[in-house]
Amino acid sequence: MQLLSDPGNRVAEAYGLVYTYSEDLKGVYLQMGINLEEYNGDDSWRLPMPARYIIDSQGIIRYAKVSVDHTVRVGPEHTLKALKTLKTA
């Protein structure tokens, strides 16, 4: 099993999973004390959409969960259940 880390959102970009904040939304976040430039280490104001894939050894996506809301994450229990289901199939 491999776990992916994606500094700079390069892989997320390739999968179409990056959300870029508008100028208006940047202002709202900054007023709340949230500065994505500091968090990301660049000036992109982009976040990846939470996504979890199970890809088999032939490169076929067997499970996919993607949320357009960056605050909604798939819990590990869902992935474990999917892995068990795939194993028995």
Secondary structure, DSSP 8 states (H G I E B T S, - for coil): ------GGGHHHHHTT-EEE--HHHHHHHHHTT--HHHHHTSS--EEE--EEEEE-TTS-EEEEEE-SSTT----HHHHHHHHHHHHH-
